[in-house]
């Protein structure tokens, strides 16, 4: 559960970074707009109660458009 929350926080921070920096003019386009290859490398996390979220690596493509980062793993609506 903690691992999922951590991933959500990382994506939220990345989106904020893309959205608040690198603006060019009024069109909303940024220097980062385009297709990206993403590697998500989550390290093992030991919870205070002794349980462990195992490490994992996921690779996927993402798009940045007008400074907004969007990437998905798998097929929308289907479990992994």
PDB file with SEQRES, HELIX, SHEET and CRYST1 records, atoms N, CA, C and O in Angstrom:
SEQRES   1 A   80  UNK UNK UNK UNK UNK UNK UNK UNK UNK UNK UNK UNK UNK          
SEQRES   2 A   80  UNK UNK UNK UNK UNK UNK UNK UNK UNK UNK UNK UNK UNK          
SEQRES   3 A   80  UNK UNK UNK UNK UNK UNK UNK UNK UNK UNK UNK UNK UNK          
SEQRES   4 A   80  UNK UNK UNK UNK UNK UNK UNK UNK UNK UNK UNK UNK UNK          
SEQRES   5 A   80  UNK UNK UNK UNK UNK UNK UNK UNK UNK UNK UNK UNK UNK          
SEQRES   6 A   80  UNK UNK UNK UNK UNK UNK UNK UNK UNK UNK UNK UNK UNK          
SEQRES   7 A   80  UNK UNK                                                      
HELIX    1 AA1 UNK A    2  UNK A   20  1                                  19    
SHEET    1 AA1 3 UNK A  34  UNK A  42  0                                        
SHEET    2 AA1 3 UNK A  56  UNK A  65 -1                                        
SHEET    3 AA1 3 UNK A  68  UNK A  71 -1                                        
SHEET    1 AA2 2 UNK A  45  UNK A  46  0                                        
SHEET    2 AA2 2 UNK A  52  UNK A  53 -1                                        
CRYST1    1.000    1.000    1.000  90.00  90.00  90.00 P 1           1          
ATOM      1  N   UNK A   1       0.819  -1.179   0.000  1.00  0.00           N  
ATOM      2  CA  UNK A   1       0.000   0.000   0.000  1.00  0.00           C  
ATOM      3  C   UNK A   1       0.872   1.257   0.000  1.00  0.00           C  
ATOM      4  O   UNK A   1       0.602   2.199  -0.745  1.00  0.00           O  
ATOM      5  N   UNK A   2       1.907   1.274   0.825  1.00  0.00           N  
ATOM      6  CA  UNK A   2       2.804   2.426   0.871  1.00  0.00           C  
ATOM      7  C   UNK A   2       3.489   2.636  -0.469  1.00  0.00           C  
ATOM      8  O   UNK A   2       3.712   3.775  -0.880  1.00  0.00           O  
ATOM      9  N   UNK A   3       3.822   1.548  -1.151  1.00  0.00           N  
ATOM     10  CA  UNK A   3       4.496   1.637  -2.435  1.00  0.00           C  
ATOM     11  C   UNK A   3       3.629   2.372  -3.456  1.00  0.00           C  
ATOM     12  O   UNK A   3       4.133   3.209  -4.204  1.00  0.00           O  
ATOM     13  N   UNK A   4       2.345   2.072  -3.492  1.00  0.00           N  
ATOM     14  CA  UNK A   4       1.430   2.740  -4.411  1.00  0.00           C  
ATOM     15  C   UNK A   4       1.341   4.222  -4.103  1.00  0.00           C  
ATOM     16  O   UNK A   4       1.314   5.048  -5.015  1.00  0.00           O  
ATOM     17  N   UNK A   5       1.294   4.561  -2.826  1.00  0.00           N  
ATOM     18  CA  UNK A   5       1.226   5.964  -2.427  1.00  0.00           C  
ATOM     19  C   UNK A   5       2.488   6.694  -2.835  1.00  0.00           C  
ATOM     20  O   UNK A   5       2.429   7.831  -3.302  1.00  0.00           O  
ATOM     21  N   UNK A   6       3.623   6.052  -2.663  1.00  0.00           N  
ATOM     22  CA  UNK A   6       4.891   6.661  -3.036  1.00  0.00           C  
ATOM     23  C   UNK A   6       4.943   6.931  -4.531  1.00  0.00           C  
ATOM     24  O   UNK A   6       5.401   7.995  -4.946  1.00  0.00           O  
ATOM     25  N   UNK A   7       4.485   5.995  -5.343  1.00  0.00           N  
ATOM     26  CA  UNK A   7       4.469   6.171  -6.793  1.00  0.00           C  
ATOM     27  C   UNK A   7       3.576   7.345  -7.162  1.00  0.00           C  
ATOM     28  O   UNK A   7       3.948   8.155  -8.011  1.00  0.00           O  
ATOM     29  N   UNK A   8       2.401   7.453  -6.540  1.00  0.00           N  
ATOM     30  CA  UNK A   8       1.489   8.557  -6.823  1.00  0.00           C  
ATOM     31  C   UNK A   8       2.128   9.901  -6.479  1.00  0.00           C  
ATOM     32  O   UNK A   8       1.975  10.871  -7.220  1.00  0.00           O  
ATOM     33  N   UNK A   9       2.840   9.956  -5.358  1.00  0.00           N  
ATOM     34  CA  UNK A   9       3.504  11.188  -4.949  1.00  0.00           C  
ATOM     35  C   UNK A   9       4.592  11.566  -5.951  1.00  0.00           C  
ATOM     36  O   UNK A   9       4.716  12.737  -6.311  1.00  0.00           O  
ATOM     37  N   UNK A  10       5.373  10.604  -6.400  1.00  0.00           N  
ATOM     38  CA  UNK A  10       6.444  10.879  -7.367  1.00  0.00           C  
ATOM     39  C   UNK A  10       5.854  11.447  -8.654  1.00  0.00           C  
ATOM     40  O   UNK A  10       6.372  12.428  -9.187  1.00  0.00           O  
ATOM     41  N   UNK A  11       4.776  10.845  -9.162  1.00  0.00           N  
ATOM     42  CA  UNK A  11       4.151  11.349 -10.380  1.00  0.00           C  
ATOM     43  C   UNK A  11       3.561  12.736 -10.176  1.00  0.00           C  
ATOM     44  O   UNK A  11       3.649  13.584 -11.064  1.00  0.00           O  
ATOM     45  N   UNK A  12       2.963  12.974  -9.022  1.00  0.00           N  
ATOM     46  CA  UNK A  12       2.394  14.292  -8.741  1.00  0.00           C  
ATOM     47  C   UNK A  12       3.489  15.355  -8.720  1.00  0.00           C  
ATOM     48  O   UNK A  12       3.312  16.443  -9.268  1.00  0.00           O  
ATOM     49  N   UNK A  13       4.612  15.045  -8.093  1.00  0.00           N  
ATOM     50  CA  UNK A  13       5.714  15.998  -8.043  1.00  0.00           C  
ATOM     51  C   UNK A  13       6.293  16.249  -9.427  1.00  0.00           C  
ATOM     52  O   UNK A  13       6.626  17.385  -9.766  1.00  0.00           O  
ATOM     53  N   UNK A  14       6.415  15.196 -10.229  1.00  0.00           N  
ATOM     54  CA  UNK A  14       6.923  15.362 -11.591  1.00  0.00           C  
ATOM     55  C   UNK A  14       5.986  16.243 -12.394  1.00  0.00           C  
ATOM     56  O   UNK A  14       6.441  17.090 -13.163  1.00  0.00           O  
ATOM     57  N   UNK A  15       4.691  16.057 -12.231  1.00  0.00           N  
ATOM     58  CA  UNK A  15       3.718  16.876 -12.945  1.00  0.00           C  
ATOM     59  C   UNK A  15       3.826  18.328 -12.519  1.00  0.00           C  
ATOM     60  O   UNK A  15       3.779  19.226 -13.360  1.00  0.00           O  
ATOM     61  N   UNK A  16       3.969  18.570 -11.222  1.00  0.00           N  
ATOM     62  CA  UNK A  16       4.121  19.943 -10.745  1.00  0.00           C  
ATOM     63  C   UNK A  16       5.381  20.584 -11.305  1.00  0.00           C  
ATOM     64  O   UNK A  16       5.360  21.748 -11.706  1.00  0.00           O  
ATOM     65  N   UNK A  17       6.466  19.840 -11.336  1.00  0.00           N  
ATOM     66  CA  UNK A  17       7.718  20.374 -11.873  1.00  0.00           C  
ATOM     67  C   UNK A  17       7.561  20.761 -13.338  1.00  0.00           C  
ATOM     68  O   UNK A  17       7.981  21.846 -13.739  1.00  0.00           O  
ATOM     69  N   UNK A  18       6.965  19.892 -14.137  1.00  0.00           N  
ATOM     70  CA  UNK A  18       6.773  20.185 -15.553  1.00  0.00           C  
ATOM     71  C   UNK A  18       5.825  21.363 -15.744  1.00  0.00           C  
ATOM     72  O   UNK A  18       6.027  22.179 -16.643  1.00  0.00           O  
ATOM     73  N   UNK A  19       4.811  21.458 -14.921  1.00  0.00           N  
ATOM     74  CA  UNK A  19       3.794  22.484 -15.089  1.00  0.00           C  
ATOM     75  C   UNK A  19       4.222  23.863 -14.625  1.00  0.00           C  
ATOM     76  O   UNK A  19       3.744  24.857 -15.171  1.00  0.00           O  
ATOM     77  N   UNK A  20       5.112  23.965 -13.627  1.00  0.00           N  
ATOM     78  CA  UNK A  20       5.455  25.267 -13.079  1.00  0.00           C  
ATOM     79  C   UNK A  20       6.737  25.848 -13.653  1.00  0.00           C  
ATOM     80  O   UNK A  20       6.982  27.047 -13.519  1.00  0.00           O  
ATOM     81  N   UNK A  21       7.534  25.048 -14.269  1.00  0.00           N  
ATOM     82  CA  UNK A  21       8.788  25.524 -14.854  1.00  0.00           C  
ATOM     83  C   UNK A  21       8.755  25.327 -16.358  1.00  0.00           C  
ATOM     84  O   UNK A  21       7.893  24.620 -16.880  1.00  0.00           O  
ATOM     85  N   UNK A  22       9.667  25.936 -17.033  1.00  0.00           N  
ATOM     86  CA  UNK A  22       9.882  25.711 -18.454  1.00  0.00           C  
ATOM     87  C   UNK A  22       8.752  26.207 -19.359  1.00  0.00           C  
ATOM     88  O   UNK A  22       8.645  25.740 -20.492  1.00  0.00           O  
ATOM     89  N   UNK A  23       7.914  27.128 -18.906  1.00  0.00           N  
ATOM     90  CA  UNK A  23       6.860  27.656 -19.763  1.00  0.00           C  
ATOM     91  C   UNK A  23       7.471  28.544 -20.831  1.00  0.00           C  
ATOM     92  O   UNK A  23       8.407  29.299 -20.568  1.00  0.00           O  
ATOM     93  N   UNK A  24       6.932  28.447 -22.037  1.00  0.00           N  
ATOM     94  CA  UNK A  24       7.416  29.262 -23.147  1.00  0.00           C  
ATOM     95  C   UNK A  24       6.227  29.971 -23.774  1.00  0.00           C  
ATOM     96  O   UNK A  24       5.435  29.347 -24.480  1.00  0.00           O  
ATOM     97  N   UNK A  25       6.096  31.268 -23.524  1.00  0.00           N  
ATOM     98  CA  UNK A  25       5.018  32.026 -24.136  1.00  0.00           C  
ATOM     99  C   UNK A  25       3.666  31.686 -23.547  1.00  0.00           C  
ATOM    100  O   UNK A  25       3.573  31.119 -22.458  1.00  0.00           O  
ATOM    101  N   UNK A  26       2.615  32.038 -24.279  1.00  0.00           N  
ATOM    102  CA  UNK A  26       1.260  31.836 -23.790  1.00  0.00           C  
ATOM    103  C   UNK A  26       0.628  30.551 -24.296  1.00  0.00           C  
ATOM    104  O   UNK A  26      -0.483  30.218 -23.885  1.00  0.00           O  
ATOM    105  N   UNK A  27       1.301  29.818 -25.178  1.00  0.00           N  
ATOM    106  CA  UNK A  27       0.713  28.611 -25.748  1.00  0.00           C  
ATOM    107  C   UNK A  27       0.668  27.462 -24.752  1.00  0.00           C  
ATOM    108  O   UNK A  27      -0.083  26.509 -24.955  1.00  0.00           O  
ATOM    109  N   UNK A  28       1.452  27.528 -23.685  1.00  0.00           N  
ATOM    110  CA  UNK A  28       1.489  26.450 -22.713  1.00  0.00           C  
ATOM    111  C   UNK A  28       2.519  25.386 -23.050  1.00  0.00           C  
ATOM    112  O   UNK A  28       2.774  24.501 -22.233  1.00  0.00           O  
ATOM    113  N   UNK A  29       3.116  25.448 -24.233  1.00  0.00           N  
ATOM    114  CA  UNK A  29       4.128  24.465 -24.623  1.00  0.00           C  
ATOM    115  C   UNK A  29       5.380  24.654 -23.772  1.00  0.00           C  
ATOM    116  O   UNK A  29       5.722  25.775 -23.395  1.00  0.00           O  
ATOM    117  N   UNK A  30       6.059  23.546 -23.473  1.00  0.00           N  
ATOM    118  CA  UNK A  30       7.293  23.613 -22.701  1.00  0.00           C  
ATOM    119  C   UNK A  30       8.416  22.916 -23.458  1.00  0.00           C  
ATOM    120  O   UNK A  30       8.190  22.239 -24.461  1.00  0.00           O  
ATOM    121  N   UNK A  31       9.606  23.097 -22.963  1.00  0.00           N  
ATOM    122  CA  UNK A  31      10.780  22.464 -23.575  1.00  0.00           C  
ATOM    123  C   UNK A  31      10.733  20.951 -23.433  1.00  0.00           C  
ATOM    124  O   UNK A  31      11.437  20.240 -24.149  1.00  0.00           O  
ATOM    125  N   UNK A  32       9.909  20.450 -22.512  1.00  0.00           N  
ATOM    126  CA  UNK A  32       9.833  19.014 -22.273  1.00  0.00           C  
ATOM    127  C   UNK A  32       8.725  18.332 -23.074  1.00  0.00           C  
ATOM    128  O   UNK A  32       8.602  17.109 -23.014  1.00  0.00           O  
ATOM    129  N   UNK A  33       7.922  19.080 -23.814  1.00  0.00           N  
ATOM    130  CA  UNK A  33       6.834  18.472 -24.589  1.00  0.00           C  
ATOM    131  C   UNK A  33       7.371  17.422 -25.543  1.00  0.00           C  
ATOM    132  O   UNK A  33       8.405  17.621 -26.180  1.00  0.00           O  
ATOM    133  N   UNK A  34       6.666  16.304 -25.638  1.00  0.00           N  
ATOM    134  CA  UNK A  34       7.060  15.225 -26.540  1.00  0.00           C  
ATOM    135  C   UNK A  34       6.881  13.868 -25.877  1.00  0.00           C  
ATOM    136  O   UNK A  34       6.284  13.760 -24.806  1.00  0.00           O  
ATOM    137  N   UNK A  35       7.398  12.849 -26.517  1.00  0.00           N  
ATOM    138  CA  UNK A  35       7.321  11.475 -26.011  1.00  0.00           C  
ATOM    139  C   UNK A  35       8.564  11.153 -25.197  1.00  0.00           C  
ATOM    140  O   UNK A  35       9.672  11.563 -25.544  1.00  0.00           O  
ATOM    141  N   UNK A  36       8.369  10.415 -24.110  1.00  0.00           N  
ATOM    142  CA  UNK A  36       9.448  10.077 -23.202  1.00  0.00           C  
ATOM    143  C   UNK A  36       9.431   8.590 -22.889  1.00  0.00           C  
ATOM    144  O   UNK A  36       8.374   7.959 -22.874  1.00  0.00           O  
ATOM    145  N   UNK A  37      10.603   8.041 -22.641  1.00  0.00           N  
ATOM    146  CA  UNK A  37      10.746   6.680 -22.139  1.00  0.00           C  
ATOM    147  C   UNK A  37      11.040   6.808 -20.647  1.00  0.00           C  
ATOM    148  O   UNK A  37      12.015   7.448 -20.255  1.00  0.00           O  
ATOM    149  N   UNK A  38      10.193   6.195 -19.818  1.00  0.00           N  
ATOM    150  CA  UNK A  38      10.269   6.377 -18.366  1.00  0.00           C  
ATOM    151  C   UNK A  38      10.704   5.079 -17.694  1.00  0.00           C  
ATOM    152  O   UNK A  38      10.245   3.996 -18.059  1.00  0.00           O  
ATOM    153  N   UNK A  39      11.588   5.196 -16.716  1.00  0.00           N  
ATOM    154  CA  UNK A  39      11.951   4.070 -15.855  1.00  0.00           C  
ATOM    155  C   UNK A  39      11.586   4.455 -14.431  1.00  0.00           C  
ATOM    156  O   UNK A  39      12.122   5.417 -13.880  1.00  0.00           O  
ATOM    157  N   UNK A  40      10.674   3.704 -13.843  1.00  0.00           N  
ATOM    158  CA  UNK A  40      10.252   3.916 -12.465  1.00  0.00           C  
ATOM    159  C   UNK A  40      10.973   2.879 -11.617  1.00  0.00           C  
ATOM    160  O   UNK A  40      10.715   1.681 -11.740  1.00  0.00           O  
ATOM    161  N   UNK A  41      11.873   3.334 -10.761  1.00  0.00           N  
ATOM    162  CA  UNK A  41      12.707   2.453  -9.943  1.00  0.00           C  
ATOM    163  C   UNK A  41      12.356   2.670  -8.478  1.00  0.00           C  
ATOM    164  O   UNK A  41      12.860   3.598  -7.846  1.00  0.00           O  
ATOM    165  N   UNK A  42      11.485   1.809  -7.935  1.00  0.00           N  
ATOM    166  CA  UNK A  42      11.050   1.926  -6.540  1.00  0.00           C  
ATOM    167  C   UNK A  42      11.899   0.998  -5.672  1.00  0.00           C  
ATOM    168  O   UNK A  42      11.977  -0.205  -5.918  1.00  0.00           O  
ATOM    169  N   UNK A  43      12.512   1.561  -4.685  1.00  0.00           N  
ATOM    170  CA  UNK A  43      13.375   0.799  -3.776  1.00  0.00           C  
ATOM    171  C   UNK A  43      12.547   0.095  -2.709  1.00  0.00           C  
ATOM    172  O   UNK A  43      11.402   0.466  -2.452  1.00  0.00           O  
ATOM    173  N   UNK A  44      13.135  -0.920  -2.094  1.00  0.00           N  
ATOM    174  CA  UNK A  44      12.474  -1.623  -0.997  1.00  0.00           C  
ATOM    175  C   UNK A  44      12.219  -0.652   0.147  1.00  0.00           C  
ATOM    176  O   UNK A  44      13.060   0.189   0.465  1.00  0.00           O  
ATOM    177  N   UNK A  45      11.042  -0.782   0.764  1.00  0.00           N  
ATOM    178  CA  UNK A  45      10.683   0.089   1.884  1.00  0.00           C  
ATOM    179  C   UNK A  45      10.229  -0.763   3.057  1.00  0.00           C  
ATOM    180  O   UNK A  45       9.341  -1.605   2.923  1.00  0.00           O  
ATOM    181  N   UNK A  46      10.855  -0.531   4.218  1.00  0.00           N  
ATOM    182  CA  UNK A  46      10.476  -1.248   5.439  1.00  0.00           C  
ATOM    183  C   UNK A  46       9.577  -0.343   6.272  1.00  0.00           C  
ATOM    184  O   UNK A  46       9.988   0.731   6.712  1.00  0.00           O  
ATOM    185  N   UNK A  47       8.349  -0.794   6.479  1.00  0.00           N  
ATOM    186  CA  UNK A  47       7.402  -0.046   7.293  1.00  0.00           C  
ATOM    187  C   UNK A  47       7.750  -0.163   8.763  1.00  0.00           C  
ATOM    188  O   UNK A  47       8.405  -1.125   9.165  1.00  0.00           O  
ATOM    189  N   UNK A  48       7.323   0.806   9.584  1.00  0.00           N  
ATOM    190  CA  UNK A  48       7.600   0.746  11.024  1.00  0.00           C  
ATOM    191  C   UNK A  48       7.034  -0.507  11.697  1.00  0.00           C  
ATOM    192  O   UNK A  48       7.559  -0.944  12.721  1.00  0.00           O  
ATOM    193  N   UNK A  49       5.968  -1.092  11.134  1.00  0.00           N  
ATOM    194  CA  UNK A  49       5.376  -2.291  11.734  1.00  0.00           C  
ATOM    195  C   UNK A  49       6.104  -3.568  11.314  1.00  0.00           C  
ATOM    196  O   UNK A  49       5.704  -4.662  11.713  1.00  0.00           O  
ATOM    197  N   UNK A  50       7.162  -3.448  10.518  1.00  0.00           N  
ATOM    198  CA  UNK A  50       7.967  -4.598  10.127  1.00  0.00           C  
ATOM    199  C   UNK A  50       7.639  -5.163   8.753  1.00  0.00           C  
ATOM    200  O   UNK A  50       8.419  -5.950   8.217  1.00  0.00           O  
ATOM    201  N   UNK A  51       6.508  -4.785   8.171  1.00  0.00           N  
ATOM    202  CA  UNK A  51       6.179  -5.269   6.830  1.00  0.00           C  
ATOM    203  C   UNK A  51       7.079  -4.575   5.798  1.00  0.00           C  
ATOM    204  O   UNK A  51       7.638  -3.510   6.059  1.00  0.00           O  
ATOM    205  N   UNK A  52       7.203  -5.199   4.630  1.00  0.00           N  
ATOM    206  CA  UNK A  52       8.122  -4.699   3.618  1.00  0.00           C  
ATOM    207  C   UNK A  52       7.408  -4.569   2.278  1.00  0.00           C  
ATOM    208  O   UNK A  52       6.718  -5.487   1.835  1.00  0.00           O  
ATOM    209  N   UNK A  53       7.586  -3.408   1.636  1.00  0.00           N  
ATOM    210  CA  UNK A  53       7.151  -3.231   0.255  1.00  0.00           C  
ATOM    211  C   UNK A  53       8.372  -3.542  -0.613  1.00  0.00           C  
ATOM    212  O   UNK A  53       9.396  -2.869  -0.503  1.00  0.00           O  
ATOM    213  N   UNK A  54       8.270  -4.540  -1.459  1.00  0.00           N  
ATOM    214  CA  UNK A  54       9.413  -4.981  -2.248  1.00  0.00           C  
ATOM    215  C   UNK A  54       9.775  -3.984  -3.345  1.00  0.00           C  
ATOM    216  O   UNK A  54       8.925  -3.242  -3.837  1.00  0.00           O  
ATOM    217  N   UNK A  55      11.030  -3.984  -3.710  1.00  0.00           N  
ATOM    218  CA  UNK A  55      11.516  -3.122  -4.793  1.00  0.00           C  
ATOM    219  C   UNK A  55      10.992  -3.628  -6.139  1.00  0.00           C  
ATOM    220  O   UNK A  55      10.747  -4.822  -6.316  1.00  0.00           O  
ATOM    221  N   UNK A  56      10.826  -2.703  -7.075  1.00  0.00           N  
ATOM    222  CA  UNK A  56      10.442  -3.091  -8.426  1.00  0.00           C  
ATOM    223  C   UNK A  56      10.880  -2.021  -9.417  1.00  0.00           C  
ATOM    224  O   UNK A  56      11.145  -0.879  -9.043  1.00  0.00           O  
ATOM    225  N   UNK A  57      10.950  -2.405 -10.673  1.00  0.00           N  
ATOM    226  CA  UNK A  57      11.270  -1.479 -11.761  1.00  0.00           C  
ATOM    227  C   UNK A  57      10.211  -1.644 -12.835  1.00  0.00           C  
ATOM    228  O   UNK A  57       9.881  -2.767 -13.215  1.00  0.00           O  
ATOM    229  N   UNK A  58       9.675  -0.536 -13.327  1.00  0.00           N  
ATOM    230  CA  UNK A  58       8.709  -0.551 -14.430  1.00  0.00           C  
ATOM    231  C   UNK A  58       9.210   0.400 -15.509  1.00  0.00           C  
ATOM    232  O   UNK A  58       9.684   1.498 -15.217  1.00  0.00           O  
ATOM    233  N   UNK A  59       9.099  -0.030 -16.738  1.00  0.00           N  
ATOM    234  CA  UNK A  59       9.464   0.821 -17.877  1.00  0.00           C  
ATOM    235  C   UNK A  59       8.217   1.025 -18.730  1.00  0.00           C  
ATOM    236  O   UNK A  59       7.484   0.076 -19.010  1.00  0.00           O  
ATOM    237  N   UNK A  60       7.981   2.270 -19.141  1.00  0.00           N  
ATOM    238  CA  UNK A  60       6.815   2.588 -19.948  1.00  0.00           C  
ATOM    239  C   UNK A  60       7.045   3.904 -20.681  1.00  0.00           C  
ATOM    240  O   UNK A  60       7.991   4.636 -20.388  1.00  0.00           O  
ATOM    241  N   UNK A  61       6.173   4.192 -21.633  1.00  0.00           N  
ATOM    242  CA  UNK A  61       6.281   5.451 -22.357  1.00  0.00           C  
ATOM    243  C   UNK A  61       5.331   6.461 -21.741  1.00  0.00           C  
ATOM    244  O   UNK A  61       4.322   6.097 -21.138  1.00  0.00           O  
ATOM    245  N   UNK A  62       5.662   7.725 -21.899  1.00  0.00           N  
ATOM    246  CA  UNK A  62       4.840   8.813 -21.386  1.00  0.00           C  
ATOM    247  C   UNK A  62       4.896   9.968 -22.368  1.00  0.00           C  
ATOM    248  O   UNK A  62       5.764  10.026 -23.239  1.00  0.00           O  
ATOM    249  N   UNK A  63       3.964  10.876 -22.211  1.00  0.00           N  
ATOM    250  CA  UNK A  63       3.888  12.052 -23.069  1.00  0.00           C  
ATOM    251  C   UNK A  63       3.832  13.295 -22.194  1.00  0.00           C  
ATOM    252  O   UNK A  63       3.177  13.307 -21.152  1.00  0.00           O  
ATOM    253  N   UNK A  64       4.522  14.330 -22.627  1.00  0.00           N  
ATOM    254  CA  UNK A  64       4.399  15.636 -21.992  1.00  0.00           C  
ATOM    255  C   UNK A  64       3.784  16.558 -23.035  1.00  0.00           C  
ATOM    256  O   UNK A  64       4.325  16.717 -24.129  1.00  0.00           O  
ATOM    257  N   UNK A  65       2.647  17.165 -22.691  1.00  0.00           N  
ATOM    258  CA  UNK A  65       1.973  18.092 -23.593  1.00  0.00           C  
ATOM    259  C   UNK A  65       1.567  19.320 -22.784  1.00  0.00           C  
ATOM    260  O   UNK A  65       0.860  19.215 -21.781  1.00  0.00           O  
ATOM    261  N   UNK A  66       2.022  20.472 -23.232  1.00  0.00           N  
ATOM    262  CA  UNK A  66       1.766  21.726 -22.521  1.00  0.00           C  
ATOM    263  C   UNK A  66       2.212  21.645 -21.066  1.00  0.00           C  
ATOM    264  O   UNK A  66       1.575  22.210 -20.176  1.00  0.00           O  
ATOM    265  N   UNK A  67       3.313  20.937 -20.838  1.00  0.00           N  
ATOM    266  CA  UNK A  67       3.883  20.844 -19.503  1.00  0.00           C  
ATOM    267  C   UNK A  67       3.216  19.829 -18.588  1.00  0.00           C  
ATOM    268  O   UNK A  67       3.560  19.746 -17.409  1.00  0.00           O  
ATOM    269  N   UNK A  68       2.254  19.045 -19.115  1.00  0.00           N  
ATOM    270  CA  UNK A  68       1.560  18.047 -18.308  1.00  0.00           C  
ATOM    271  C   UNK A  68       2.089  16.664 -18.652  1.00  0.00           C  
ATOM    272  O   UNK A  68       2.049  16.247 -19.810  1.00  0.00           O  
ATOM    273  N   UNK A  69       2.583  15.955 -17.647  1.00  0.00           N  
ATOM    274  CA  UNK A  69       3.147  14.623 -17.804  1.00  0.00           C  
ATOM    275  C   UNK A  69       2.034  13.593 -17.692  1.00  0.00           C  
ATOM    276  O   UNK A  69       1.258  13.613 -16.737  1.00  0.00           O  
ATOM    277  N   UNK A  70       1.954  12.676 -18.684  1.00  0.00           N  
ATOM    278  CA  UNK A  70       0.954  11.608 -18.634  1.00  0.00           C  
ATOM    279  C   UNK A  70       1.587  10.306 -19.101  1.00  0.00           C  
ATOM    280  O   UNK A  70       2.105  10.219 -20.215  1.00  0.00           O  
ATOM    281  N   UNK A  71       1.539   9.297 -18.240  1.00  0.00           N  
ATOM    282  CA  UNK A  71       2.050   7.981 -18.589  1.00  0.00           C  
ATOM    283  C   UNK A  71       1.243   6.919 -17.871  1.00  0.00           C  
ATOM    284  O   UNK A  71       0.793   7.137 -16.746  1.00  0.00           O  
ATOM    285  N   UNK A  72       1.054   5.778 -18.503  1.00  0.00           N  
ATOM    286  CA  UNK A  72       0.309   4.681 -17.898  1.00  0.00           C  
ATOM    287  C   UNK A  72       1.062   3.385 -18.115  1.00  0.00           C  
ATOM    288  O   UNK A  72       1.741   3.196 -19.125  1.00  0.00           O  
ATOM    289  N   UNK A  73       0.924   2.490 -17.135  1.00  0.00           N  
ATOM    290  CA  UNK A  73       1.516   1.161 -17.235  1.00  0.00           C  
ATOM    291  C   UNK A  73       0.384   0.190 -17.517  1.00  0.00           C  
ATOM    292  O   UNK A  73      -0.630   0.203 -16.819  1.00  0.00           O  
ATOM    293  N   UNK A  74       0.543  -0.654 -18.536  1.00  0.00           N  
ATOM    294  CA  UNK A  74      -0.487  -1.627 -18.857  1.00  0.00           C  
ATOM    295  C   UNK A  74      -1.590  -1.024 -19.706  1.00  0.00           C  
ATOM    296  O   UNK A  74      -1.415   0.015 -20.341  1.00  0.00           O  
ATOM    297  N   UNK A  75      -2.730  -1.699 -19.703  1.00  0.00           N  
ATOM    298  CA  UNK A  75      -3.880  -1.267 -20.464  1.00  0.00           C  
ATOM    299  C   UNK A  75      -4.943  -0.736 -19.519  1.00  0.00           C  
ATOM    300  O   UNK A  75      -5.299  -1.394 -18.541  1.00  0.00           O  
ATOM    301  N   UNK A  76      -5.449   0.453 -19.813  1.00  0.00           N  
ATOM    302  CA  UNK A  76      -6.461   1.080 -18.957  1.00  0.00           C  
ATOM    303  C   UNK A  76      -7.660   0.165 -18.780  1.00  0.00           C  
ATOM    304  O   UNK A  76      -8.192  -0.362 -19.758  1.00  0.00           O  
ATOM    305  N   UNK A  77      -8.090  -0.027 -17.536  1.00  0.00           N  
ATOM    306  CA  UNK A  77      -9.238  -0.844 -17.232  1.00  0.00           C  
ATOM    307  C   UNK A  77      -8.946  -2.335 -17.062  1.00  0.00           C  
ATOM    308  O   UNK A  77      -9.846  -3.115 -16.750  1.00  0.00           O  
ATOM    309  N   UNK A  78      -7.697  -2.727 -17.264  1.00  0.00           N  
ATOM    310  CA  UNK A  78      -7.324  -4.139 -17.112  1.00  0.00           C  
ATOM    311  C   UNK A  78      -6.289  -4.261 -15.984  1.00  0.00           C  
ATOM    312  O   UNK A  78      -5.357  -3.459 -15.914  1.00  0.00           O  
ATOM    313  N   UNK A  79      -6.445  -5.255 -15.106  1.00  0.00           N  
ATOM    314  CA  UNK A  79      -5.485  -5.414 -14.005  1.00  0.00           C  
ATOM    315  C   UNK A  79      -4.101  -5.839 -14.513  1.00  0.00           C  
ATOM    316  O   UNK A  79      -3.976  -6.436 -15.582  1.00  0.00           O  
ATOM    317  N   UNK A  80      -3.103  -5.531 -13.751  1.00  0.00           N  
ATOM    318  CA  UNK A  80      -1.733  -5.904 -14.099  1.00  0.00           C  
ATOM    319  C   UNK A  80      -1.463  -7.336 -13.763  1.00  0.00           C  
ATOM    320  O   UNK A  80      -0.355  -7.824 -13.989  1.00  0.00           O  
TER     321      UNK A  80                                                      
END                                                                             
